[in-house]
Amino acid sequence: MEAVSSALFGSDSPDDSQADRPFFSDCSPDDNDPMDLFLDDVIERRSGLSLSLSLIAADACSALGVPMVGLNSPQHVLVAPADSSPFLLDCAGGGVLRDDDAAQLLAERLGREANDEEALAYGQTALRALRAAPMTPLQWAARVLRNLRAIYTLNGDVVKLLGACDRLRQIAAHSRLAVSDQEMRECSAQLALCIWALRCEQRRDEARALLQGLLRYEREAAERFGDSFGDLDAVERGRLEQLLAEPWFEQ
């Protein structure tokens, strides 16, 4: 695992030769470039998001006889041996191997910044839970699509955003571990908006049904638990209602 990390990401040693320098570099999430998530482009450019690099590192280790799994940790995926070995590979940290500090890292990612026994115990509990439920292939795919969905939203790429939402919904139909109910509803709202923006008449009925279902969920949630419960605030609900009232949906 250490050899793979050094080969892929280099090391911090000042004695590194040219050959020891990183093969891959972790690009900034602020680039908003979807190519940073496509493995063929990442391999060709030797640069990508830590999620892509984690998948490459896991595959490289497995090919060398050390099966690896992904841990669905917040912010960034961690890579760990499939057995009970305590080591973790943090590709977001430049391919850093973590052992004793893994629990503290996880505690910080979960919002427990205090470096005390309570935070450490919290991180250890979370780490055990992640190790007990390694990522499935669908969870890997969902995390990639989740990143793509965010990038396409920021870039205003309606066509590709529609595709990302469609695929996330398909994954959700097979695994509710990979996509939460709330994310499903968010995808439904974005999908309906994309269909309307593209004026895709073949999917008009689908978009209308999605919007009606979302608003029905919000009304039922408010009736059962109060107005503060639900995914949307009053302004967001009003926007969906206005969208559904568009003449295009009446055709």
Protein Blocks (a to p, Z undefined) as FASTA:
>chain_A
ZZmmmmmnopabfkbcfklpcfbdcddfklopaklmmmklmmmnopacfklmmmmmmmmm
mmnopacdddddehiacdddfblcfbdcdfknoopacfklmmmmmmmmnopabccfklmm
mmmmmmmmmmmmccdfklmmmmmmmmmmmmmmmnopaklmmmmmmmmmmmmmmomklpcf
klmmmmmmmmmmmmmmnopaklmmmmmmmmmmmmmmmmmmmmmnojkgcjbdfklmmmmm
mmmmpmklmZZ
